[in-house]
Amino acid sequence: DDGHGISVPKELQTVKASISEALAGFQRTDDKPGFEILNVRGWDYPNLVLTYEKAVKIAREEHVPVLVHVEEVTQPQGHSTSGSHERYKSPERLQWEKDFDPIKKFKEWILSNEIATEAELEDIEKEAKKVAREAKASAWKSFLDPIKQDHQKVIELLTAFGAESKNSVFINKVRDGLAASVDPLRKEIYEAARKAIRYARAENLASKRALIDWINGGIAENAERYSSHLHSESEDSPLNIDSVPAEYAETKSVDGREILRDNFDALLEKYPEIIIFGEDAGKIGGVNQGLEGLQDKYGVHRVFDTGIRECTIIGQGIGMAMRGLRPIAEIQYLDYLLYALQILSDDLATVQYRTKGGQKAPLIIRTRGHRLEGIWHSGSPMGMIIHALRGMHICVPRNMCQAAGMYNTLIQGDDPALVIESLNGYRLKENLPTNLGAYNVPLGEIEVMAEGDDITIITYGSMVRMCVEAAKQLREVSISAEVIDVQTLLPFDIDGNIINSLKKTNRVLFVDEDVPGGATAYMMQEVLEIQNGYQELDAKPATLTAKAHRPAYGSDGDYFAKPSLEDIFEKVYEIMHESDPQTYPDLYA
């Protein structure tokens, strides 16, 4: 605690101008549990040592959380070197920071206790500065040397290019500009190389090819340097898990939530490192009974309740996952994920990327969403989620059998993931697999739910059932619709199989419960741009989404705010009417 939040003093930041005083109610007492709150000053070396020793002893031996509030911490350069603290600190405060610099006070303490002499400390300080200077010079050299090599190489390539091209005046000017640059960044080198290519765009030259080859090789190298390890690149990636289909000995129809419960039971039995926790996840077995009886069977340390605090739930899960456990953290409803989105996006989704695979946190988040009834409990903000959580797998199963298979896949992998169960599917009947805990659903693989020749409907989650039913009704008016369940939004159709459907139908409709321009826009880009699906279309691609507001209340609100069976039927019919108005006359003419 340096007394400021960037430039704003703590009197304007914190109740009572003290985080420890504001949290005093958390302090444990003789008869009630809580935190242990300890205070110490940042320049007081011996008491810092004693305080942290005490904190560690309490935490490890008594299993009590400890908050150490370190006050009177100085800022030699302010909050950052880009913002001078002279602008917001008084002369008296700035002088105090010099007088109470922890290094200065530490030195005074060493001398007053006759641990070392002034001369010895000066020698240590000189040696420390020497080591720091040498380390800085070594690090800077190791950073610059490969860039200098690239710099020289591109100058040579540009010289050869200019000598061969009829546009040598322009190419040599680019070369000379690059040569004049002292210690250029990689950016400047690639700018010059790529710009030079433009001047000879109509020429077929060996020197041009050599430059292009260097650029392409360098871009691949820098993709590894700056853009790798968004997801696991190890052999334990969930994308490497072999597919094991669900098996059925006989047709035994059960509630979907029973499949989840029995599958979690099998996983908890098989993997002792699994811990499942969240709001109402423990004693009552979850609000939809997907964990029914599992706390009684496995104990309160493996299946337990938490408070209604989504950020804390995710934070606990990240810590557990990084320490080698396999937590499944439950966020009760998809709408509540909003409260944890910053932690998920900044901390969890980026951990492998930030450390280039050096650290992993394979936390699995379990939640439920999509359609039901109610403004706070039946949202489907998938566009927001998939754009904020790149670095995680986003699974959108259509039923509980698929959801269970996804958990089985993820628990064998080393990536973080979010599984969004269909809120209205827990009491729907499904066939019970016999190989619970063992079968899996591969990530990034689509499934064709209904085959057709006239139009492709692409969807996920709760909408799959509705689109399949709409396809049945469309057959009554001689429209053959193919329905594709994408199953996971991240990754999306890894093998690029959706294009095969478009080659057959030449029409496409994207359907979901997000707002307009949400996840349907993402799916459209994946199919039309990345898979080149636009080349196969004979009709304008279309989307069908929920309205641009939160889910409306009640069954009627759901009907008019989210895509209904009639909406799907009529949207498909409208597309067919545009192609063949004689066969498919306007329904509302």
C-alpha positions in Angstrom: 0.0 0.0 0.0 1.9 3.1 -1.3 -1.0 5.4 -0.3 -2.1 5.9 -3.9 -4.2 4.3 -6.6 -2.1 5.5 -9.5 -2.4 9.2 -8.8 -5.4 9.2 -6.5 -4.7 9.2 -2.7 -6.2 6.3 -0.7 -8.5 8.6 1.2 -10.5 8.8 -2.1 -10.0 5.1 -2.9 -10.8 3.1 0.2 -13.3 3.2 3.1 -11.5 4.5 6.1 -8.4 5.1 3.9 -7.3 1.6 4.9 -8.0 -1.8 3.3 -7.2 -3.5 6.6 -9.6 -1.3 8.6 -12.3 -1.7 6.0 -11.9 -5.5 6.3 -11.8 -5.5 10.1 -15.0 -7.4 10.2 -13.2 -10.3 8.6 -10.8 -10.6 11.5 -11.2 -13.9 13.3 -12.1 -14.0 17.0 -11.8 -16.6 19.7 -15.3 -17.8 19.0 -15.8 -17.1 15.3 -13.6 -18.1 12.2 -12.3 -15.5 9.8 -9.1 -14.1 8.4 -6.0 -13.1 10.3 -5.2 -9.5 9.4 -1.6 -8.3 10.0 -0.2 -4.8 9.5 3.5 -3.9 8.9 5.4 -1.0 7.3 7.2 -1.5 4.0 10.5 -0.1 5.1 10.7 -2.0 8.4 12.8 -5.0 7.4 12.9 -7.0 10.7 9.2 -6.7 11.3 8.5 -7.6 7.7 10.4 -10.8 8.2 8.6 -11.6 11.5 5.2 -10.7 10.0 5.6 -13.0 7.0 6.9 -15.8 9.2 3.8 -15.4 11.4 1.5 -15.3 8.3 3.0 -18.4 6.8 2.8 -20.3 10.1 -0.9 -19.4 10.6 -1.8 -20.3 7.0 0.1 -23.6 6.9 -0.5 -24.9 10.4 -4.0 -23.5 11.2 -5.4 -23.4 7.6 -6.6 -19.8 8.1 -6.4 -17.2 5.3 -4.0 -14.3 6.2 -4.1 -10.8 4.9 -0.8 -8.9 5.3 -1.3 -5.1 4.8 2.0 -3.6 4.1 1.8 0.2 4.4 4.2 3.1 3.9 5.6 1.6 0.7 7.5 4.1 -1.4 7.4 4.7 -5.1 10.9 5.7 -6.4 9.5 6.5 -9.8 5.7 6.8 -9.1 3.1 4.4 -10.5 5.0 4.1 -13.8 7.8 5.8 -15.7 5.3 7.3 -18.1 3.7 9.3 -15.3 5.8 11.6 -13.1 4.7 11.4 -9.5 5.9 15.0 -8.9 2.5 16.0 -10.5 0.5 14.6 -7.6 2.7 14.3 -4.6 3.7 17.2 -2.3 7.4 18.1 -1.8 7.1 16.7 1.8 5.9 13.4 0.5 8.6 13.2 -2.1 11.2 13.9 0.6 9.7 11.3 2.9 10.0 8.7 0.1 13.7 9.4 -0.2 14.2 9.2 3.6 12.2 6.0 3.9 13.4 4.2 0.8 13.4 0.5 2.0 17.0 0.0 0.7 18.2 3.1 2.6 16.4 1.9 5.8 17.7 -1.6 5.4 21.2 -0.3 5.1 20.7 1.8 8.3 19.4 -1.3 10.1 22.4 -3.4 9.0 24.8 -0.7 10.3 23.0 -0.1 13.5 23.1 -3.8 14.3 26.8 -4.0 13.3 26.1 -6.8 10.7 28.4 -5.2 8.2 30.5 -2.1 7.9 29.9 0.9 5.7 32.8 -0.1 3.4 31.4 -3.7 3.0 28.0 -2.3 2.1 29.6 0.0 -0.5 31.5 -2.9 -2.0 28.2 -4.9 -2.2 26.4 -2.0 -3.8 29.2 -1.5 -6.4 29.2 -5.2 -7.3 25.4 -5.3 -7.5 25.4 -2.3 -9.9 28.1 -4.0 -12.0 26.1 -7.3 -12.2 22.9 -5.4 -13.1 24.7 -3.4 -15.9 26.3 -6.5 -17.3 23.0 -8.4 -17.2 21.2 -5.5 -18.9 23.9 -5.3 -21.6 23.8 -9.1 -22.2 20.0 -9.1 -22.4 19.9 -6.2 -24.8 22.6 -7.8 -27.0 20.8 -11.1 -27.1 17.6 -9.2 -28.1 19.3 -7.1 -30.8 21.7 -9.6 -32.4 19.1 -11.6 -34.4 17.3 -8.4 -35.4 20.7 -7.0 -36.7 21.2 -10.2 -38.7 17.7 -9.8 -40.2 18.5 -6.1 -40.9 21.7 -7.0 -42.8 20.1 -9.9 -44.7 17.2 -7.8 -46.0 19.5 -5.0 -47.1 21.4 -7.6 -49.1 18.2 -9.1 -50.6 16.9 -5.6 -51.5 20.3 -4.7 -53.1 20.0 -7.8 -55.3 16.4 -7.1 -56.0 17.1 -3.5 -57.0 19.9 -4.6 -59.3 17.5 -7.0 -61.2 14.3 -5.0 -61.2 13.3 -2.3 -63.7 11.9 -0.4 -60.7 15.3 -0.2 -59.0 14.9 3.5 -58.2 12.0 2.8 -55.8 13.5 -0.4 -54.4 16.8 1.2 -53.7 15.1 4.1 -52.0 13.4 1.6 -49.6 16.8 -0.2 -49.1 18.6 3.1 -48.3 15.9 4.1 -45.8 16.3 0.8 -44.0 20.1 0.9 -44.1 20.0 4.4 -42.4 18.0 3.0 -39.5 20.0 2.4 -36.4 18.9 -0.5 -34.3 15.6 -1.0 -36.1 12.8 -3.1 -34.7 11.6 -6.2 -36.7 8.6 -4.2 -37.7 10.7 -1.7 -39.7 12.6 -4.5 -41.5 9.4 -6.2 -42.5 7.8 -2.9 -43.6 10.6 -2.3 -45.9 10.7 -5.8 -47.4 7.0 -6.0 -48.0 6.8 -2.5 -49.4 9.6 -3.3 -51.9 7.6 -6.3 -53.3 4.8 -3.9 -54.4 7.1 -2.1 -56.8 7.9 -5.3 -58.8 4.4 -6.8 -58.6 4.3 -7.5 -62.3 7.9 -8.9 -62.5 9.0 -12.5 -62.2 12.5 -12.3 -60.7 14.7 -14.7 -58.8 15.7 -11.9 -56.4 12.0 -11.1 -55.8 11.3 -14.8 -55.1 14.3 -14.8 -52.6 12.8 -11.8 -50.8 9.3 -13.3 -50.7 10.7 -16.6 -49.3 12.5 -14.6 -46.6 9.3 -12.7 -45.7 7.2 -15.9 -45.6 9.7 -17.7 -43.4 10.0 -14.7 -41.1 6.2 -14.4 -40.7 6.0 -18.0 -39.7 8.9 -17.6 -37.3 7.2 -14.5 -35.7 3.9 -16.3 -35.5 5.7 -18.7 -33.2 7.4 -15.8 -31.4 4.2 -13.7 -30.8 1.1 -15.8 -31.5 1.8 -19.4 -30.4 0.4 -21.4 -27.5 -3.0 -19.8 -27.4 -4.1 -23.3 -26.7 -2.1 -26.3 -25.6 0.5 -27.5 -28.1 1.4 -30.5 -25.9 0.6 -34.2 -26.6 -2.0 -33.8 -23.8 -4.1 -31.3 -25.8 -7.8 -32.3 -25.7 -7.7 -32.1 -29.4 -5.5 -35.2 -29.4 -7.9 -37.3 -27.4 -9.0 -40.3 -29.4 -12.8 -40.5 -30.0 -14.7 -43.1 -28.0 -18.4 -43.3 -28.9 -21.1 -43.8 -26.4 -22.3 -47.3 -26.0 -25.8 -48.6 -25.3 -26.7 -52.1 -24.1 -30.4 -51.5 -24.3 -32.7 -48.5 -24.7 -32.9 -47.1 -21.1 -34.5 -43.7 -21.1 -33.7 -41.4 -18.2 -33.7 -37.7 -17.4 -30.8 -35.9 -19.0 -29.6 -34.7 -15.5 -29.2 -38.3 -14.5 -26.7 -38.9 -17.3 -24.7 -36.0 -16.0 -24.9 -37.1 -12.4 -23.8 -40.7 -13.1 -21.1 -39.5 -15.5 -19.7 -37.1 -12.8 -19.9 -40.0 -10.4 -17.7 -42.1 -12.8 -15.2 -39.3 -13.2 -14.9 -38.6 -9.5 -14.3 -42.3 -8.9 -11.7 -42.5 -11.8 -9.8 -39.3 -11.1 -9.1 -38.5 -7.4 -7.7 -35.1 -8.4 -11.2 -33.9 -9.6 -12.9 -31.4 -7.3 -16.4 -30.0 -8.2 -17.6 -26.9 -6.5 -19.9 -23.9 -7.0 -23.2 -22.3 -6.0 -25.5 -25.0 -4.6 -23.2 -27.7 -6.0 -22.7 -29.5 -2.8 -25.4 -30.4 -0.3 -28.4 -30.2 -2.7 -26.5 -31.5 -5.6 -26.9 -28.6 -7.9 -30.1 -26.6 -8.8 -30.8 -29.1 -11.6 -29.7 -32.1 -9.6 -26.7 -32.9 -11.9 -24.6 -33.6 -8.8 -27.3 -35.3 -6.7 -25.8 -37.4 -3.8 -22.2 -36.9 -4.8 -21.2 -34.9 -1.8 -22.5 -37.7 0.5 -20.5 -40.2 -1.5 -17.2 -38.3 -2.0 -17.2 -35.8 0.9 -17.2 -32.1 1.4 -13.7 -31.6 0.2 -14.4 -33.0 -3.3 -17.9 -31.7 -3.9 -18.8 -28.6 -2.1 -20.8 -25.4 -2.0 -19.4 -21.8 -2.4 -20.9 -18.4 -1.9 -22.5 -16.4 -4.6 -19.3 -14.9 -5.9 -18.4 -15.8 -9.4 -15.0 -14.1 -9.4 -13.9 -16.0 -6.3 -15.1 -19.3 -7.8 -13.1 -18.8 -10.9 -10.1 -17.6 -8.9 -10.2 -20.7 -6.7 -10.4 -22.9 -9.8 -7.5 -21.2 -11.5 -5.3 -21.7 -8.4 -6.3 -25.4 -8.0 -5.7 -26.1 -11.7 -2.3 -24.5 -11.7 -1.3 -26.7 -8.7 -2.2 -29.9 -10.4 -5.8 -30.6 -9.3 -8.6 -30.9 -11.9 -11.3 -28.6 -10.7 -14.8 -28.3 -12.3 -16.1 -24.9 -11.2 -19.8 -24.3 -11.5 -21.3 -21.0 -12.4 -25.0 -21.4 -11.8 -26.3 -19.7 -14.9 -24.6 -18.4 -18.0 -25.9 -14.9 -17.3 -23.8 -14.9 -14.1 -20.6 -15.5 -16.1 -20.6 -11.8 -16.7 -19.4 -11.3 -13.1 -16.4 -13.5 -13.8 -15.6 -12.4 -17.4 -12.7 -10.2 -16.5 -11.0 -13.0 -14.5 -11.7 -15.5 -17.3 -10.5 -13.3 -20.0 -7.4 -11.7 -18.4 -6.2 -14.5 -16.2 -7.4 -17.9 -17.4 -7.8 -17.6 -21.2 -4.3 -16.0 -21.5 -2.2 -18.1 -19.1 -0.7 -20.5 -21.7 -0.3 -17.7 -24.2 1.5 -15.3 -21.7 3.9 -18.0 -20.7 4.3 -19.7 -24.1 3.0 -22.9 -22.7 5.2 -22.7 -19.5 2.1 -22.6 -17.3 -1.3 -24.3 -17.6 -4.6 -24.0 -15.8 -6.9 -26.6 -17.2 -9.9 -25.4 -15.3 -13.3 -26.7 -16.6 -16.2 -24.3 -16.0 -19.6 -25.8 -15.9 -22.7 -23.6 -16.5 -26.1 -23.7 -18.1 -27.9 -21.2 -20.3 -29.9 -20.5 -23.5 -33.6 -20.5 -23.5 -36.0 -20.9 -20.7 -37.9 -18.0 -19.2 -36.6 -14.9 -17.5 -34.4 -11.9 -18.1 -31.5 -13.0 -15.8 -31.5 -16.7 -16.2 -32.0 -17.6 -19.9 -29.5 -15.5 -21.8 -27.2 -16.7 -24.5 -24.5 -14.0 -24.9 -22.2 -16.3 -26.9 -20.7 -13.6 -29.2 -19.4 -11.8 -26.1 -18.1 -15.0 -24.6 -16.3 -16.4 -27.7 -14.6 -13.1 -28.4 -13.5 -12.5 -24.7 -12.3 -16.0 -24.1 -10.0 -16.9 -27.0 -7.6 -19.4 -25.4 -10.4 -21.5 -23.9 -12.6 -24.2 -25.5 -16.2 -23.2 -25.7 -18.5 -26.2 -25.7 -22.2 -25.9 -26.5 -23.8 -29.4 -26.2 -27.3 -30.0 -27.4 -28.2 -32.4 -24.7 -26.7 -34.0 -21.5 -25.3 -37.0 -23.2 -23.2 -34.8 -25.4 -22.3 -32.6 -22.4 -21.1 -35.6 -20.4 -18.9 -36.7 -23.4 -17.3 -33.3 -23.5 -16.5 -33.4 -19.8 -14.9 -36.8 -20.4 -12.8 -35.3 -23.2 -11.7 -32.2 -21.4 -10.7 -34.0 -18.2 -8.1 -35.9 -20.2 -6.7 -32.7 -21.7 -4.7 -29.8 -20.4 -6.7 -26.8 -21.7 -9.2 -24.6 -19.9 -12.8 -24.9 -21.1 -16.4 -23.7 -20.7 -19.3 -26.2 -21.0 -22.7 -24.6 -21.4 -25.4 -27.1 -20.8 -28.9 -26.5 -22.2 -31.0 -25.1 -19.4 -34.2 -26.6 -20.7 -32.8 -30.1 -21.2 -32.4 -31.5 -17.7 -35.8 -33.2 -17.5 -35.9 -34.3 -21.2 -35.5 -38.1 -21.7 -32.3 -39.4 -23.2 -30.8 -42.9 -23.6 -28.3 -43.8 -20.9 -24.9 -44.8 -22.1 -23.2 -47.9 -20.5 -19.7 -46.5 -20.7 -20.1 -43.4 -18.6 -16.9 -41.6 -17.8 -15.2 -43.3 -20.7 -16.9 -42.2 -23.9 -16.1 -38.8 -25.2 -17.2 -36.2 -27.7 -14.3 -34.8 -29.9 -13.9 -31.0 -29.8 -14.3 -29.1 -33.1 -16.3 -31.8 -34.9 -19.7 -31.1 -36.3 -22.6 -33.6 -36.4 -25.3 -33.7 -39.1 -28.6 -34.1 -37.2 -30.9 -34.2 -40.3 -29.9 -34.6 -43.9 -31.2 -32.4 -46.7 -30.6 -31.1 -50.1 -32.2 -27.6 -50.3 -30.7 -25.6 -47.4 -28.2 -26.0 -44.6 -29.2 -24.8 -41.1 -26.2 -24.3 -38.8 -26.9 -24.1 -35.1 -25.9 -25.3 -31.6 -27.2 -25.9 -28.0 -30.9 -25.7 -27.3 -31.7 -24.6 -30.9 -30.6 -28.0 -32.3 -33.8 -29.7 -31.2 -35.9 -26.9 -32.6 -34.1 -26.9 -35.9 -34.5 -30.6 -36.2 -38.2 -30.3 -35.5 -38.5 -27.4 -38.0 -36.8 -29.6 -40.6 -39.5 -32.3 -40.1 -42.2 -29.7 -40.6 -40.4 -28.2 -43.7 -40.6 -31.7 -45.4 -44.4 -31.3 -45.4 -44.0 -28.4 -47.9 -41.3 -30.3 -49.9 -38.3 -28.4 -48.4 -35.3 -30.7 -47.6 -33.3 -29.0 -44.8 -29.9 -30.3 -43.5 -29.4 -29.4 -39.9 -25.8 -29.2 -38.5 -24.9 -29.1 -34.8 -21.5 -27.4 -34.5 -21.1 -28.8 -30.9 -18.2 -26.4 -30.1 -17.8 -22.8 -31.0 -14.1 -22.8 -30.0 -12.8 -24.7 -31.8 -15.1 -24.5 -34.8 -15.4 -27.3 -37.4 -11.7 -28.1 -37.4 -11.9 -30.3 -40.5 -14.0 -27.8 -42.5 -16.8 -30.2 -43.1 -19.7 -27.7 -43.3 -18.6 -26.6 -46.8 -19.6 -30.1 -48.0 -23.2 -29.4 -47.0 -23.1 -26.0 -48.8 -21.8 -27.7 -51.9 -25.0 -29.8 -51.9 -27.6 -27.3 -50.7 -26.2 -23.9 -52.0 -28.1 -22.1 -49.3 -27.4 -21.5 -45.6 -29.1 -20.2 -42.5 -27.3 -19.6 -39.2 -29.5 -19.9 -36.1 -28.9 -19.2 -32.4 -30.3 -17.3 -29.4 -27.6 -14.6 -29.2 -28.4 -11.0 -30.2 -28.2 -10.1 -33.9 -24.6 -10.0 -35.1 -23.4 -12.1 -32.2 -22.3 -15.8 -32.5 -24.2 -16.1 -35.8 -21.8 -13.5 -37.3 -18.8 -15.5 -36.0 -20.2 -18.7 -37.5 -20.9 -16.9 -40.8 -17.3 -15.7 -41.0 -16.0 -19.2 -40.3 -18.1 -20.8 -43.0 -18.3 -18.2 -45.7 -14.8 -16.6 -45.4 -12.5 -19.3 -43.9 -14.1 -22.3 -45.6 -14.9 -20.2 -48.7 -18.5 -21.2 -48.4 -19.6 -18.0 -50.3 -18.5 -19.7 -53.5 -21.1 -22.3 -53.1 -24.1 -20.1 -52.5 -27.0 -19.4 -54.9 -28.9 -17.3 -52.3 -27.9 -14.6 -49.8 -26.7 -16.1 -46.5 -29.1 -15.5 -43.6 -29.2 -15.4 -39.8 -32.0 -16.0 -37.4 -31.3 -14.8 -33.8 -33.0 -13.6 -30.7 -34.0 -10.0 -30.4 -31.5 -7.3 -29.5 -32.4 -7.3 -25.8 -32.4 -9.5 -22.8 -34.8 -12.5 -22.8 -38.3 -11.5 -22.1 -40.3 -12.9 -19.3 -42.6 -15.9 -19.4 -43.5 -18.4 -22.2 -45.0 -15.7 -24.4 -41.9 -13.5 -23.9 -39.7 -16.4 -24.8 -41.8 -17.1 -27.9 -41.6 -13.5 -29.2 -38.0 -12.7 -28.1 -36.2 -15.8 -29.3 -36.4 -17.9 -32.5 -39.5 -20.1 -32.4 -40.4 -23.1 -34.6 -42.5 -20.9 -36.7 -39.7 -18.4 -37.1 -37.3 -21.1 -38.3 -39.9 -22.5 -40.7 -40.8 -19.2 -42.1 -37.2 -18.0 -42.5 -36.3 -21.1 -44.4 -39.4 -20.8 -46.5 -38.6 -17.2 -47.3 -35.2 -18.2 -48.6 -36.8 -20.9 -50.8 -39.5 -18.5 -52.0 -36.8 -16.1 -53.2 -35.2 -18.9 -55.2 -38.4 -20.4 -56.6 -41.5 -18.2 -55.9 -43.7 -20.4 -58.0 -43.1 -23.6 -56.0 -43.0 -21.7 -52.7 -45.5 -18.9 -53.0 -45.4 -16.1 -50.4 -47.0 -17.4 -47.1 -48.4 -14.0 -46.2 -49.3 -12.7 -49.6 
